[in-house]
Amino acid sequence: MAQVRGKQTAIIEAEKLNLTDNHFYFSLLGYLHTDIDNAKAISYFEMAQQKAKTDNDKLLLNKKLNDLKKKNNSYPC
């Protein structure tokens, strides 16, 4: 429970940054929402993937997305 509260606090603080042109921002929000709201986490990882500029970043985000979708079982891979 403490980890969830910690993530919720981190979400509030991260959202204050409002770095909407930065794929790392959306990746962070995706990570923080994982296991709290997986649908929202998936959405954030998808936004991060769209904004990523390098192939390596896109591949890493694709792996995170696929892993989370498998875990969530509500999104087809």
Stockholm file with secondary structure:
# STOCKHOLM 1.0

chainA/1-77         MAQVRGKQTAIIEAEKLNLTDNHFYFSLLGYLHTDIDNAKAISYFEMAQQKAKTDNDKLLLNKKLNDLKKKNNSYPC
#=GR chainA/1-77 SS CHHHHHHHHHHHHHHHHCCTTCHHHHHHHHHHHTTTCHHHHHHHHHHHHHHCCSHHHHHHHHHHHHHHHHHHCSSCC
#=GC SS_cons        CHHHHHHHHHHHHHHHHCCTTCHHHHHHHHHHHTTTCHHHHHHHHHHHHHHCCSHHHHHHHHHHHHHHHHHHCSSCC
//
